[in-house]
């Protein structure tokens, strides 16, 4: 009897399953696919079967019947779960990529909106920065194109165009130069001017005579001078005061840690405003092309960023043998409205500008590489000069051509003696043999240009040689393993005594002794 009950009860369910694939009436009581589904969940058929066997089953048999019902329910639940699982996978496979693509598109749209907001904020800051230049920056609604209000025919170089207008103005008068002073008088006059002048009577700067001689001799040697030493010794004040002395204020560019390329020096073309964002340094360089004044630009704290990054192009250009090659590309092509001295986007560097870098050597700065030191002229300012009584002294305005003429005359009149040049050559061989270092033709050329001007400024030839040797050659010893050359240092000091005399080359000897104390 129980077997008959199971046969009829389960026959309803499995008959519905088989009816999904076979529509015969002996299996599918309702007919069709949906009829088979209806039979699987036909509660009325299950109830009818229970009533049919209600009086025919004992208590134990009813327990088996209930278990049979639970089994059917479990199978139904499992069937529903499997159908839902595979249905979900089928739906995801069919529509999932489209949903995912739509999510990506929504994310891209969101990022675009954020980019527009960020760009508008950047340009708002840019507008505050360059507003004094006359730039007009329009702000649009979110998602709108924002365009510059640059007028047709207006120059993209605002500052440089103003320089053009200044020198084309009918009231402009060319400077009158006092080209009569000698180098020795120039050094003495500047030293007194720094200590007591009517232009800035509240600021009195005292410098040793040697520092002044080194500075002007360096102007004759290279376009890059490096003033280094402890803080508070007047490194920045020296070139600043020289600018006032020559009646042409010095341009000061404060180097930032983020400086990595030449755009920090010259500026860049802004695609948003369609203008070139000029720096004060570029404006001063352009101004220098209109006259023969002496221009100085200070790179303050120059080694707070890597000098060979932002100044690399200038180091290469200023080393060119011909000044006709002193050309930089500011923009890819020329516009008709560009300033007069910019041709086809190219600008010729002025011959009357020198660059003075100030450097502190501490944990917050980078070491200046040999590439920079070799091309520049370092001057160490590690002491403060004692105050002295100086007469009230006026500045002087001389042309750079006259200053260079003084340099050439000094180099002809005070040539380095053949004896000292021969000693220098022998010293090169000695350094190669004992320290595996050598100094090239560039340093010899600088020696020939520097020492005669140093003599004309009031110094001596041996002191000039001493300074060049110490700051251009012995400085390289710091890169060596000093523990291995400790004994060689004593021999080198003796070598200097034998060839130049115990009373000479004192700066080199003091440097070597300080170097030896480090180990």
Secondary structure, DSSP 8 states (H G I E B T S, - for coil): -HHHHHHHHHHHHHHHHHHTT---TTT-SS-SHHHHHHHHT-HHHHHHHHHHTTTT--HHHHHHHHHHHHHHHHHHHHHHHHHHHHHHHHHHHHHHHHHHHHHHHHHHHHHHHHHHHHHHHHHHHHHHHHGGGT--B----TTS---B---TT--S-HHHHHHHHHHHSTT-------TT--HHHHHHHHHHHHHS-SSSTT------HHHHHHHHHHHTT-SEEEEESSTTS-HHHHHHHHHHHTTS--EEEE--TT--STHHHHEEEETTTTEEEE-HHHHHHHHHTTS---EEEEEETGGGS-HHHHSHHHHHHTT-SSGGG-EEESSSS--TTS-TTEETTEEE--TTEEEEEEE--STTS----HHHHHHSEEEE--S----------------HHHHHHHHHHHHHHT---HHHHHHHHHHHHHHHHHHS----HHHHHHHHHHHHHHHHTT--HHHHHHHHIIIIIGGGGGGS-TTTSHHHHHHHHHHHHHHH-TTS-HHHHHHHHHHHHT-
